[in-house]
Amino acid sequence: MSGSPPKWFVMEHLQRLAASPKYRDKVFIQDESNDTIRIQSTQARAQNVLIMSQAVKENNFEYIDLQSFMHKGGLYDSLEEVLSDFAASPDFVVIDAFALSTRWFHGFLNVRLDALHHADEGVVDVFEGFGEEVQKTWDGEGHRKFPESLHAEVQRKAEAYIDETIAQNPDWKYRRFGTVVVTEAQYTKEREALIDGAADLATSQWQQLKDGTEMELKFTFPDLTDSSAPRKVIHDFLSKDKALQKAVEERFWSTIVSQETQNESDFATFWTERVSSRIDIYIQGQSSIEDPKLRDPLSELLATYIQKELVPDVLTKARSQSLVLSRKTKKTVAKLESTLSAATDLPSTQSSLSKFSTKQNIPTPSTDFLETYKSTMVQDMQRRMTKQQKSFDGPVLFLTLVVILHAKHYPGVVYATGKYAPKLLKMLKSKLAEDEYEMLEKWKEGAKKGALGKEETEDMRSMAGA
């Protein structure tokens, strides 16, 4: 303007006034560009923070976009000044270029902490829903949306507040995992749930084995899929607890061992009834034969039967009944199958079976048990005789009769085929009445020729007690 005093002159005058006692600490003078001099109250920025704080409280705003103040001329020279002013206020939590309302933010967290007292699970994620809640009053005019990229920083602020709040309330028995807070009682339940989950996992894997699934028993940390999101967070933290890892794994394997122990016991009972007792009875029968010309071939026959028929058939049935599930049993059975295939005689066969029983903790059948078992074997042979009705059953019928009579007069039961029936018959000569022996000789010839009649077979069954 024509006639106006120069800018430097005005600036010097204003600076003298600003330095005077009357205006000192109340205003400051700043030389702006474009012939502009800014005169601003030193309290203007502080007042601005107070005004915004009041507005936020009255309108329950979640946050202020501090960058918006840079569009309002005269008050701030830089964004750093805005951040500094609002960071100094207890009413705001400054995150990047945004100022969260402390009142709203703490209220948001407190509502969720309070809910922990009434939560059925005793666990809450106090940060849950922040992303939705922080945008509720956003109008899109002059304010940017609170960016999701800053949620991690806000979460750290939330965690610090939670720790401070819990510390101020020593009667609260709470634990924090990230932004998830859990009561001490629930924390104990979660630990127990993971330990129980390991037992359930072991039981599930064992059931899969029983169902025929080919798999290896393997420990993995339990994944409680029906758990809520906050509980999963706790489980993630607990999965890194070495002491708990050990406890969980120990429960898994102790459950497996318990199942294996029972399975091995069931196998031992099955084996005793199907193999050990039968072989013991057959060995007793072999021992009753003094003539080596008869005893040796029968021993070889018995060894072949054990190796090729008895043990393979029993193991097949044991597997079909899920009795070969234990890791130890699988290993010892495989070893037995290998050694039996290499056995050359009855003693080596017996040795393999003895070692197997020792490793499997299969007890030796008692004398009383073997006596009962022998009676059962004889009764089984008697029942089979009643089913042999056809003429070509004669040789089998005669052999069965001789074996039954031998068992009645000698220890054990002889395992034999028809070709050895005549020699076994000779062992009975001193044990039977003369007429009984003569009858047996007659039946022997009839069986050899296939000439046994109905009356004769009935007499043979009668002599056997069938």
C-alpha positions in Angstrom: 0.0 0.0 0.0 1.4 3.4 -0.9 2.7 5.3 2.1 2.8 2.2 4.3 5.9 1.8 6.6 8.4 -0.8 5.6 8.0 -4.3 6.9 11.3 -4.2 8.9 10.1 -1.1 10.7 6.9 -2.7 11.7 8.7 -5.9 12.7 11.1 -4.0 15.1 8.2 -2.2 16.7 6.2 -5.4 17.3 9.3 -7.3 18.6 9.8 -4.5 21.2 6.2 -4.8 22.3 6.4 -8.6 22.5 9.5 -8.3 24.7 7.8 -5.8 27.1 6.7 -7.0 30.5 3.0 -6.6 29.4 3.2 -9.0 26.5 6.2 -11.2 27.4 5.2 -14.9 27.6 1.8 -14.0 26.0 2.6 -13.6 22.4 5.3 -14.3 19.9 6.2 -12.6 16.6 7.2 -14.4 13.5 8.3 -13.0 10.1 6.3 -14.8 7.4 6.9 -14.7 3.7 5.0 -12.4 1.3 5.2 -9.4 3.5 3.3 -11.1 6.3 4.1 -10.9 10.0 2.3 -13.4 12.3 1.4 -12.4 15.8 0.2 -15.4 17.8 -0.8 -16.0 21.4 1.6 -18.4 23.1 -1.5 -20.1 24.6 -3.2 -20.5 21.2 -1.9 -24.0 20.5 -2.5 -25.2 24.1 -6.0 -23.7 23.9 -6.5 -25.6 20.6 -5.7 -28.9 22.3 -8.1 -28.1 25.1 -10.8 -27.2 22.6 -10.3 -30.4 20.7 -10.2 -32.4 23.9 -13.6 -31.0 24.9 -15.1 -31.6 21.5 -13.9 -35.2 21.5 -15.4 -35.8 24.9 -18.7 -34.1 24.1 -19.1 -36.0 20.8 -17.5 -39.2 21.9 -15.1 -39.1 19.0 -12.7 -42.0 18.8 -9.8 -40.1 17.3 -8.6 -36.9 15.5 -6.6 -36.8 12.3 -3.8 -34.5 13.3 -2.8 -33.9 9.7 -6.0 -31.9 9.3 -4.5 -29.0 11.4 -2.0 -28.3 8.7 -4.9 -27.1 6.5 -5.8 -24.5 9.0 -3.4 -21.6 8.4 -1.5 -19.7 11.1 -1.5 -22.0 14.1 1.2 -24.6 13.3 4.3 -24.4 11.2 4.8 -28.2 11.0 3.1 -31.5 11.7 5.8 -32.2 14.3 4.4 -29.2 16.3 0.9 -30.7 16.2 2.2 -34.1 17.3 4.2 -32.6 20.1 1.2 -30.6 21.5 -1.2 -33.5 21.4 1.3 -36.0 22.7 1.8 -33.8 25.8 -1.9 -34.0 26.6 -3.2 -36.8 28.8 -6.4 -36.7 26.8 -4.8 -38.2 23.7 -2.8 -41.2 22.7 -0.8 -40.2 19.6 -0.2 -42.9 17.0 1.6 -41.7 13.9 -0.4 -38.6 12.7 -3.6 -39.6 14.6 -4.6 -38.8 18.2 -6.8 -41.5 19.8 -9.1 -40.2 22.5 -7.7 -41.5 25.8 -11.2 -41.5 27.3 -12.6 -43.5 24.4 -9.6 -45.8 24.1 -9.4 -46.7 27.7 -13.2 -47.0 27.9 -13.1 -49.4 25.0 -10.6 -51.6 26.8 -12.2 -51.3 30.2 -15.6 -52.5 28.9 -13.9 -55.7 27.8 -11.9 -56.1 30.9 -15.1 -55.7 33.0 -16.7 -58.3 30.8 -14.1 -60.8 31.9 -15.8 -61.0 35.3 -18.9 -62.3 33.6 -17.5 -64.2 30.6 -18.4 -67.9 30.6 -15.0 -68.9 29.3 -13.1 -66.5 31.6 -11.1 -65.2 28.7 -11.6 -62.1 26.4 -9.6 -60.4 23.7 -9.9 -56.7 24.8 -8.7 -55.6 21.4 -11.4 -57.5 19.5 -13.6 -55.2 17.4 -11.2 -52.2 17.6 -11.1 -51.9 13.8 -14.9 -51.5 13.6 -15.4 -49.3 16.7 -12.7 -46.8 15.8 -14.5 -45.8 12.6 -17.9 -45.3 14.0 -17.9 -41.5 14.1 -15.7 -41.1 11.0 -17.5 -38.8 8.5 -15.0 -38.7 5.8 -14.8 -34.9 5.8 -11.3 -33.5 6.6 -10.4 -36.7 8.5 -8.7 -39.7 7.1 -9.9 -43.2 8.1 -7.8 -44.6 10.9 -5.5 -46.9 8.9 -5.4 -50.7 9.7 -1.6 -50.5 9.3 -1.5 -48.7 12.7 -3.5 -51.3 14.5 -0.3 -53.1 15.6 1.0 -50.0 17.3 -2.4 -49.4 19.0 -2.3 -53.0 20.1 1.0 -52.4 21.9 -0.5 -49.4 23.6 -3.4 -51.6 24.6 -1.1 -54.2 26.1 0.7 -51.6 28.1 -2.6 -50.3 29.5 -3.8 -53.8 30.4 -0.5 -54.5 32.3 -0.9 -51.2 34.2 -4.5 -51.9 35.0 -3.9 -55.4 36.2 -1.0 -54.1 38.3 -3.3 -51.6 39.9 -5.8 -54.3 40.8 -3.8 -57.0 42.7 -7.0 -58.9 43.6 -7.5 -59.6 39.9 -5.9 -62.9 39.2 -5.4 -62.3 35.5 -2.8 -63.2 32.9 -2.3 -61.4 29.6 -1.3 -63.0 26.3 -1.0 -60.2 23.8 -4.4 -58.5 24.1 -6.1 -61.6 25.3 -6.7 -61.6 29.1 -7.6 -64.7 31.0 -8.5 -65.4 34.6 -6.1 -67.6 36.6 -8.8 -70.2 37.0 -9.4 -70.3 33.2 -5.7 -70.3 32.6 -5.5 -73.5 34.7 -8.4 -75.0 32.7 -6.7 -74.2 29.4 -3.5 -76.0 30.5 -5.6 -78.9 31.6 -7.5 -78.8 28.4 -4.3 -79.1 26.4 -3.1 -82.0 28.6 -6.5 -83.7 28.2 -6.3 -83.0 24.5 -3.1 -84.9 24.3 -4.9 -87.9 25.9 -7.7 -87.5 23.4 -5.3 -87.4 20.6 -3.6 -90.5 21.8 -6.9 -92.3 22.1 -7.9 -91.2 18.6 -4.7 -92.5 17.1 -5.0 -95.7 18.9 -8.6 -96.1 17.7 -7.3 -95.6 14.1 -4.9 -98.4 14.6 -7.7 -100.6 15.9 -9.7 -99.7 12.9 -6.9 -101.0 10.6 -5.3 -97.7 9.6 -1.6 -98.2 8.8 0.1 -95.4 10.7 2.8 -94.5 13.2 1.9 -93.2 16.6 3.1 -89.6 16.6 2.8 -86.8 19.1 1.7 -83.4 17.9 0.7 -80.5 20.1 -3.1 -80.6 20.5 -5.2 -78.4 18.3 -8.5 -77.8 20.1 -10.5 -76.9 17.0 -13.7 -76.1 18.9 -11.9 -73.3 20.9 -12.8 -69.7 20.5 -10.3 -67.3 18.9 -9.1 -65.9 22.3 -8.6 -69.4 23.6 -6.6 -70.3 20.5 -4.3 -67.3 21.3 -3.7 -68.7 24.8 -3.0 -72.1 23.3 -0.5 -70.6 20.9 1.4 -69.0 23.8 1.1 -72.1 26.0 2.5 -74.3 23.1 5.8 -72.4 23.6 5.9 -73.2 27.3 8.6 -75.9 27.6 7.3 -77.2 30.9 3.8 -77.6 29.5 5.1 -79.1 26.3 6.8 -81.8 28.4 3.6 -82.4 30.4 1.4 -82.6 27.3 3.8 -85.0 25.6 4.1 -87.1 28.7 0.3 -87.4 28.9 0.1 -88.4 25.2 2.7 -91.2 25.6 1.4 -92.3 29.0 -2.1 -92.7 27.4 -0.5 -94.7 24.6 1.5 -96.8 27.0 -1.7 -97.5 29.0 -3.4 -98.7 25.8 -0.4 -100.7 24.8 -0.2 -102.3 28.2 -3.8 -103.5 28.0 -3.3 -104.6 24.4 -0.2 -106.6 25.4 -2.2 -108.2 28.2 -5.0 -109.1 25.9 -2.4 -110.5 23.4 -0.8 -112.5 26.2 -4.1 -114.1 27.2 -4.9 -114.8 23.6 -1.4 -116.3 23.0 -1.5 -118.4 26.1 -4.9 -119.9 25.1 -4.0 -120.5 21.5 -0.2 -121.2 21.4 1.6 -121.6 24.7 -0.8 -124.0 26.4 -1.3 -126.1 23.2 2.4 -126.4 22.6 3.1 -127.3 26.2 0.5 -130.1 26.0 2.0 -131.3 22.7 5.5 -131.3 24.2 4.2 -133.4 27.2 2.8 -135.8 24.7 6.1 -136.0 22.8 7.9 -136.7 26.1 5.8 -139.7 26.8 7.2 -141.5 23.7 10.4 -143.4 24.5 11.0 -144.9 21.1 13.3 -142.4 19.2 12.1 -143.9 15.9 8.7 -142.6 16.7 9.5 -139.6 18.8 12.0 -138.0 16.4 9.7 -137.9 13.3 6.8 -136.7 15.5 9.0 -134.0 16.9 9.9 -132.9 13.4 6.2 -133.0 12.5 5.3 -130.9 15.5 8.0 -128.3 14.7 6.7 -128.0 11.2 3.1 -127.6 12.4 4.1 -124.9 14.8 6.2 -123.0 12.3 3.9 -123.4 9.3 0.4 -123.5 10.7 -0.2 -122.9 14.4 1.8 -119.7 14.9 1.0 -118.1 11.5 -2.7 -118.8 11.9 -2.8 -117.5 15.5 -0.9 -114.3 14.5 -3.4 -113.7 11.6 -6.3 -114.0 14.0 -4.5 -111.8 16.6 -4.0 -109.1 14.0 -7.6 -109.3 12.8 -8.7 -108.8 16.4 -6.4 -105.8 16.8 -4.2 -107.6 19.3 -0.9 -106.7 17.6 -1.0 -102.9 18.0 1.6 -102.3 20.7 5.0 -101.1 19.4 6.7 -103.8 21.4 4.4 -106.5 20.2 4.9 -105.6 16.6 8.6 -105.7 17.0 8.8 -109.0 18.9 6.2 -110.6 16.6 8.4 -109.6 13.6 11.4 -111.1 15.3 9.5 -114.3 16.1 8.4 -114.7 12.5 12.0 -114.3 11.4 13.5 -116.7 13.9 10.8 -119.4 13.3 11.4 -119.3 9.6 15.1 -120.1 10.4 14.3 -122.8 13.0 15.4 -126.3 12.0 14.0 -128.5 14.7 11.7 -128.6 17.7 14.3 -127.4 20.3 15.1 -124.3 18.2 11.4 -123.7 17.7 10.8 -124.0 21.4 13.7 -121.6 22.1 12.3 -119.0 19.7 8.9 -119.2 21.4 10.4 -119.1 24.9 12.3 -115.9 24.1 9.2 -114.4 22.5 7.1 -115.1 25.6 9.8 -113.6 27.9 9.9 -110.4 25.9 6.2 -110.2 25.8 5.9 -111.0 29.5 3.6 -113.9 28.7 3.5 -116.1 31.9 4.1 -119.9 31.8 0.8 -121.7 32.1 0.2 -123.3 35.5 -0.1 -127.0 36.0 -3.8 -126.7 36.9 -4.4 -124.5 33.8 -2.7 -127.1 31.6 -4.7 -129.9 33.0 -7.9 -128.0 32.2 -6.6 -127.1 28.8 -5.8 -130.8 28.0 -9.3 -131.8 29.0 -10.6 -129.1 26.6 -8.4 -130.4 23.8 -9.7 -133.9 24.3 -13.3 -132.7 24.4 -12.7 -130.8 21.1 -11.4 -134.0 19.5 -14.5 -135.9 20.8 -16.8 -133.3 19.3 -15.0 -133.6 16.0 -15.5 -137.4 16.0 -19.3 -136.8 16.2 -19.1 -134.8 13.0 -17.1 -137.3 11.0 -20.0 -139.3 9.4 -18.7 -140.3 6.0 -16.9 -143.5 5.1 -13.7 -141.6 4.0 -13.5 -140.1 7.5 -12.5 -143.6 8.8 -8.7 -143.0 8.9 -9.2 -139.6 10.6 -11.7 -141.1 13.0 -9.3 -143.9 13.9 -6.3 -141.5 14.4 -8.5 -139.2 16.6 -9.5 -142.2 18.7 -5.9 -143.4 19.2 -4.8 -139.9 20.2 -7.7 -139.5 22.7 -6.9 -142.9 24.2 -3.2 -142.0 24.4 -4.1 -138.8 26.1 -6.1 -140.7 28.7 -3.2 -142.9 29.6 -0.2 -140.7 29.1 0.8 -137.1 29.8 -0.2 -134.4 27.3 -1.6 -135.0 23.8 0.4 -136.3 20.9 0.4 -134.3 17.6 0.4 -136.9 14.9 -0.9 -137.8 11.4 -2.5 -141.0 10.3 0.7 -142.7 9.3 1.8 -142.8 12.9 -1.5 -144.1 14.3 -0.4 -147.8 14.2 2.8 -147.1 16.2 0.9 -145.0 18.8 -1.6 -147.9 19.0 1.2 -150.2 20.2 1.9 -147.9 23.1 -1.7 -148.5 24.3 -1.4 -152.3 24.4 -0.4 -152.4 28.0 -2.9 -149.8 29.0 -6.1 -151.4 27.5 -8.1 -154.6 28.1 -7.2 -157.3 25.7 -10.6 -157.2 24.0 -10.4 -153.4 23.6 -7.0 -153.7 22.0 -8.2 -156.4 19.6 -11.1 -154.2 18.6 -8.7 -151.3 17.9 -6.6 -153.6 15.7 -9.7 -154.6 13.8 -10.7 -150.9 13.3 -7.2 -150.1 12.2 -7.5 -152.5 9.3 -11.0 -151.4 8.5 -9.9 -147.7 8.4 -6.9 -148.7 6.2 -9.3 -150.4 3.7 -12.1 -147.9 4.0 -14.3 -150.7 5.2 -15.6 -149.2 8.5 -19.4 -149.5 8.8 -21.8 -147.3 10.7 -21.9 -149.7 13.7 -18.1 -149.7 13.9 -17.8 -146.0 13.8 -20.4 -145.6 16.5 -18.4 -148.1 18.7 -15.2 -146.1 18.0 -17.0 -142.9 19.2 -18.3 -144.7 22.2 -14.8 -145.9 23.2 -13.5 -142.3 22.7 -16.3 -141.0 25.0 -17.7 -138.9 22.2 
